[in-house]
Amino acid sequence: MIVQVWRRAVESKAGRVIVACANMEIADAVSEAGGEAVMTSPDLPSGSDRVFQALEKIDPGGSLDKIVNLQGDLPNIEPKTISTVLEPLQDPEVDIATLAAKIQEREERHDPNVVKVVAALGDTDATRVARALYFTRVAAPAGDGDLWHHIGIYAYRRAALVKFVGLRPSSLELREKLEQLRALEAGMRIDVARVNNVPLGVDTQADLAKVRQAFRAEG
């Protein structure tokens, strides 16, 4: 699965692709496929900390100023989706960028496992990117209108990543169990770019079966 994600990342042409991992089996699989892996501590509390530690190892001089954090459990993510996450960083006021797609299935609106982002996104190019006001597991905002499914891929300015990993977990983060709320509570700006499809995340055997079926359908 990790090799599939690595291949999609390479195809995105977003930049150098590094797999940060704490497991030698994963590192070996990536190396055998022709990729580059960096070992990190198994005791790190989050993916952001793992990305930061890997960054410090491969670029101690600080030449890389934008970093994409892509989780290894999204094997069918489209390469274009990966490159799109960098678009909000064209605005120098944005610290962190992420993605969202319109929720299509009614049951997802109230599913706590589907994280929603509150942002003024829409169906026109003028609303393709919007500032994130909040992230939550409940259906928000209230009233009629679209809800937006947050996709957990992030692009950081290096200074923002350094600041973020130095912050203590925040009260809203702990309450919602959503790490990105730490950044919002600290006054950091997160902008969201709209995409059309939500990649399948693999957290269970049932998820894995769905992904395998999707790959078979692709041929």
Contacts in CASP RR format, 6 or more apart in sequence:
PFRMAT RR
TARGET T0000
AUTHOR 0000-0000-0000
METHOD contacts of the structure
MODEL  1
MIVQVWRRAVESKAGRVIVACANMEIADAVSEAGGEAVMTSPDLPSGSDR
VFQALEKIDPGGSLDKIVNLQGDLPNIEPKTISTVLEPLQDPEVDIATLA
AKIQEREERHDPNVVKVVAALGDTDATRVARALYFTRVAAPAGDGDLWHH
IGIYAYRRAALVKFVGLRPSSLELREKLEQLRALEAGMRIDVARVNNVPL
GVDTQADLAKVRQAFRAEG
1 72 0 8 1.000
1 73 0 8 1.000
1 75 0 8 1.000
1 202 0 8 1.000
1 208 0 8 1.000
1 211 0 8 1.000
2 19 0 8 1.000
2 21 0 8 1.000
2 26 0 8 1.000
2 29 0 8 1.000
2 30 0 8 1.000
2 72 0 8 1.000
3 29 0 8 1.000
3 30 0 8 1.000
3 33 0 8 1.000
4 75 0 8 1.000
4 76 0 8 1.000
5 70 0 8 1.000
5 71 0 8 1.000
5 72 0 8 1.000
5 73 0 8 1.000
5 74 0 8 1.000
5 75 0 8 1.000
5 77 0 8 1.000
6 17 0 8 1.000
6 19 0 8 1.000
6 30 0 8 1.000
6 33 0 8 1.000
6 35 0 8 1.000
7 33 0 8 1.000
8 74 0 8 1.000
8 75 0 8 1.000
8 76 0 8 1.000
8 77 0 8 1.000
8 78 0 8 1.000
8 79 0 8 1.000
8 82 0 8 1.000
9 17 0 8 1.000
9 68 0 8 1.000
9 70 0 8 1.000
9 79 0 8 1.000
9 82 0 8 1.000
10 17 0 8 1.000
11 79 0 8 1.000
12 79 0 8 1.000
12 80 0 8 1.000
12 81 0 8 1.000
12 82 0 8 1.000
12 83 0 8 1.000
13 79 0 8 1.000
13 83 0 8 1.000
14 68 0 8 1.000
14 82 0 8 1.000
14 83 0 8 1.000
14 86 0 8 1.000
16 36 0 8 1.000
16 64 0 8 1.000
17 35 0 8 1.000
17 36 0 8 1.000
18 36 0 8 1.000
18 37 0 8 1.000
18 38 0 8 1.000
18 54 0 8 1.000
18 58 0 8 1.000
19 26 0 8 1.000
19 27 0 8 1.000
19 30 0 8 1.000
19 35 0 8 1.000
19 36 0 8 1.000
19 37 0 8 1.000
19 38 0 8 1.000
20 37 0 8 1.000
20 38 0 8 1.000
20 40 0 8 1.000
20 47 0 8 1.000
20 50 0 8 1.000
20 51 0 8 1.000
20 53 0 8 1.000
20 54 0 8 1.000
21 27 0 8 1.000
21 30 0 8 1.000
21 37 0 8 1.000
21 38 0 8 1.000
21 39 0 8 1.000
21 40 0 8 1.000
21 50 0 8 1.000
22 39 0 8 1.000
22 40 0 8 1.000
22 41 0 8 1.000
22 42 0 8 1.000
22 44 0 8 1.000
22 50 0 8 1.000
23 42 0 8 1.000
24 39 0 8 1.000
26 37 0 8 1.000
27 37 0 8 1.000
27 39 0 8 1.000
30 36 0 8 1.000
30 37 0 8 1.000
31 37 0 8 1.000
38 54 0 8 1.000
38 57 0 8 1.000
38 58 0 8 1.000
40 50 0 8 1.000
40 53 0 8 1.000
40 54 0 8 1.000
40 57 0 8 1.000
41 53 0 8 1.000
44 50 0 8 1.000
44 53 0 8 1.000
46 179 0 8 1.000
47 69 0 8 1.000
47 71 0 8 1.000
48 69 0 8 1.000
48 154 0 8 1.000
48 156 0 8 1.000
48 161 0 8 1.000
48 164 0 8 1.000
48 165 0 8 1.000
48 179 0 8 1.000
49 165 0 8 1.000
51 67 0 8 1.000
51 69 0 8 1.000
51 156 0 8 1.000
51 161 0 8 1.000
52 161 0 8 1.000
52 162 0 8 1.000
52 165 0 8 1.000
55 64 0 8 1.000
55 67 0 8 1.000
55 158 0 8 1.000
55 161 0 8 1.000
62 158 0 8 1.000
64 158 0 8 1.000
65 157 0 8 1.000
65 158 0 8 1.000
66 86 0 8 1.000
66 89 0 8 1.000
66 155 0 8 1.000
66 156 0 8 1.000
66 157 0 8 1.000
66 158 0 8 1.000
67 155 0 8 1.000
67 156 0 8 1.000
67 158 0 8 1.000
67 161 0 8 1.000
68 82 0 8 1.000
68 85 0 8 1.000
68 86 0 8 1.000
68 153 0 8 1.000
68 154 0 8 1.000
68 155 0 8 1.000
68 156 0 8 1.000
69 153 0 8 1.000
69 154 0 8 1.000
69 155 0 8 1.000
69 156 0 8 1.000
70 77 0 8 1.000
70 82 0 8 1.000
70 153 0 8 1.000
71 152 0 8 1.000
71 153 0 8 1.000
73 201 0 8 1.000
73 202 0 8 1.000
73 203 0 8 1.000
74 153 0 8 1.000
74 199 0 8 1.000
74 200 0 8 1.000
74 201 0 8 1.000
74 202 0 8 1.000
75 200 0 8 1.000
75 202 0 8 1.000
75 211 0 8 1.000
75 215 0 8 1.000
76 199 0 8 1.000
76 200 0 8 1.000
76 211 0 8 1.000
76 214 0 8 1.000
76 215 0 8 1.000
77 153 0 8 1.000
77 199 0 8 1.000
78 197 0 8 1.000
78 199 0 8 1.000
80 195 0 8 1.000
81 99 0 8 1.000
81 151 0 8 1.000
81 153 0 8 1.000
81 195 0 8 1.000
81 197 0 8 1.000
81 199 0 8 1.000
82 153 0 8 1.000
84 99 0 8 1.000
84 193 0 8 1.000
84 195 0 8 1.000
85 97 0 8 1.000
85 98 0 8 1.000
85 99 0 8 1.000
85 153 0 8 1.000
85 154 0 8 1.000
85 155 0 8 1.000
85 193 0 8 1.000
86 97 0 8 1.000
86 155 0 8 1.000
87 97 0 8 1.000
87 128 0 8 1.000
87 129 0 8 1.000
87 193 0 8 1.000
88 94 0 8 1.000
88 97 0 8 1.000
88 98 0 8 1.000
88 129 0 8 1.000
88 155 0 8 1.000
88 191 0 8 1.000
88 192 0 8 1.000
88 193 0 8 1.000
89 97 0 8 1.000
89 155 0 8 1.000
89 157 0 8 1.000
91 129 0 8 1.000
91 191 0 8 1.000
93 189 0 8 1.000
94 157 0 8 1.000
94 189 0 8 1.000
94 190 0 8 1.000
94 191 0 8 1.000
95 156 0 8 1.000
95 157 0 8 1.000
95 159 0 8 1.000
95 160 0 8 1.000
95 163 0 8 1.000
95 183 0 8 1.000
95 188 0 8 1.000
95 189 0 8 1.000
95 190 0 8 1.000
96 154 0 8 1.000
96 155 0 8 1.000
96 156 0 8 1.000
96 157 0 8 1.000
96 160 0 8 1.000
96 164 0 8 1.000
96 180 0 8 1.000
96 183 0 8 1.000
96 188 0 8 1.000
96 189 0 8 1.000
96 190 0 8 1.000
96 191 0 8 1.000
97 154 0 8 1.000
97 155 0 8 1.000
97 156 0 8 1.000
97 190 0 8 1.000
97 191 0 8 1.000
97 192 0 8 1.000
97 193 0 8 1.000
98 117 0 8 1.000
98 132 0 8 1.000
98 150 0 8 1.000
98 151 0 8 1.000
98 152 0 8 1.000
98 153 0 8 1.000
98 154 0 8 1.000
98 155 0 8 1.000
98 180 0 8 1.000
98 190 0 8 1.000
98 191 0 8 1.000
98 192 0 8 1.000
98 193 0 8 1.000
99 150 0 8 1.000
99 151 0 8 1.000
99 152 0 8 1.000
99 153 0 8 1.000
99 192 0 8 1.000
99 193 0 8 1.000
99 194 0 8 1.000
99 195 0 8 1.000
100 117 0 8 1.000
100 119 0 8 1.000
100 121 0 8 1.000
100 148 0 8 1.000
100 149 0 8 1.000
100 150 0 8 1.000
100 151 0 8 1.000
100 192 0 8 1.000
100 193 0 8 1.000
100 194 0 8 1.000
100 195 0 8 1.000
101 148 0 8 1.000
101 149 0 8 1.000
101 151 0 8 1.000
101 194 0 8 1.000
101 195 0 8 1.000
101 196 0 8 1.000
101 197 0 8 1.000
101 198 0 8 1.000
102 121 0 8 1.000
102 146 0 8 1.000
102 147 0 8 1.000
102 148 0 8 1.000
102 149 0 8 1.000
102 194 0 8 1.000
103 109 0 8 1.000
103 114 0 8 1.000
103 116 0 8 1.000
103 146 0 8 1.000
103 147 0 8 1.000
103 148 0 8 1.000
103 149 0 8 1.000
108 114 0 8 1.000
108 149 0 8 1.000
109 139 0 8 1.000
109 147 0 8 1.000
110 138 0 8 1.000
110 139 0 8 1.000
112 137 0 8 1.000
112 138 0 8 1.000
113 137 0 8 1.000
114 137 0 8 1.000
114 149 0 8 1.000
115 135 0 8 1.000
115 136 0 8 1.000
115 137 0 8 1.000
115 149 0 8 1.000
115 150 0 8 1.000
115 152 0 8 1.000
115 178 0 8 1.000
116 135 0 8 1.000
116 136 0 8 1.000
116 137 0 8 1.000
116 138 0 8 1.000
116 139 0 8 1.000
116 140 0 8 1.000
116 147 0 8 1.000
116 148 0 8 1.000
116 149 0 8 1.000
116 150 0 8 1.000
117 132 0 8 1.000
117 134 0 8 1.000
117 135 0 8 1.000
117 148 0 8 1.000
117 149 0 8 1.000
117 150 0 8 1.000
117 192 0 8 1.000
118 132 0 8 1.000
118 133 0 8 1.000
118 134 0 8 1.000
118 135 0 8 1.000
118 136 0 8 1.000
118 140 0 8 1.000
118 141 0 8 1.000
118 148 0 8 1.000
119 130 0 8 1.000
119 131 0 8 1.000
119 132 0 8 1.000
119 133 0 8 1.000
119 148 0 8 1.000
119 192 0 8 1.000
120 127 0 8 1.000
120 130 0 8 1.000
120 131 0 8 1.000
121 127 0 8 1.000
121 128 0 8 1.000
121 130 0 8 1.000
121 146 0 8 1.000
121 148 0 8 1.000
121 192 0 8 1.000
121 194 0 8 1.000
122 128 0 8 1.000
122 130 0 8 1.000
122 146 0 8 1.000
122 194 0 8 1.000
127 194 0 8 1.000
128 193 0 8 1.000
128 194 0 8 1.000
129 191 0 8 1.000
129 192 0 8 1.000
129 193 0 8 1.000
129 194 0 8 1.000
130 191 0 8 1.000
130 192 0 8 1.000
130 194 0 8 1.000
131 189 0 8 1.000
131 190 0 8 1.000
131 191 0 8 1.000
131 192 0 8 1.000
132 180 0 8 1.000
132 184 0 8 1.000
132 190 0 8 1.000
132 191 0 8 1.000
132 192 0 8 1.000
134 140 0 8 1.000
134 181 0 8 1.000
134 184 0 8 1.000
135 150 0 8 1.000
135 176 0 8 1.000
135 178 0 8 1.000
135 180 0 8 1.000
135 181 0 8 1.000
135 184 0 8 1.000
136 176 0 8 1.000
136 178 0 8 1.000
137 176 0 8 1.000
137 177 0 8 1.000
137 178 0 8 1.000
139 147 0 8 1.000
140 147 0 8 1.000
148 192 0 8 1.000
148 194 0 8 1.000
149 198 0 8 1.000
150 192 0 8 1.000
151 195 0 8 1.000
151 198 0 8 1.000
151 199 0 8 1.000
154 180 0 8 1.000
156 164 0 8 1.000
160 183 0 8 1.000
160 188 0 8 1.000
163 186 0 8 1.000
163 188 0 8 1.000
164 182 0 8 1.000
164 183 0 8 1.000
164 186 0 8 1.000
164 188 0 8 1.000
167 182 0 8 1.000
167 183 0 8 1.000
167 186 0 8 1.000
169 182 0 8 1.000
170 181 0 8 1.000
170 182 0 8 1.000
170 185 0 8 1.000
170 186 0 8 1.000
171 185 0 8 1.000
172 178 0 8 1.000
172 181 0 8 1.000
172 184 0 8 1.000
172 185 0 8 1.000
173 179 0 8 1.000
173 180 0 8 1.000
173 181 0 8 1.000
173 182 0 8 1.000
173 185 0 8 1.000
180 190 0 8 1.000
183 190 0 8 1.000
184 190 0 8 1.000
200 207 0 8 1.000
200 210 0 8 1.000
200 211 0 8 1.000
200 214 0 8 1.000
201 207 0 8 1.000
201 211 0 8 1.000
202 208 0 8 1.000
202 211 0 8 1.000
END
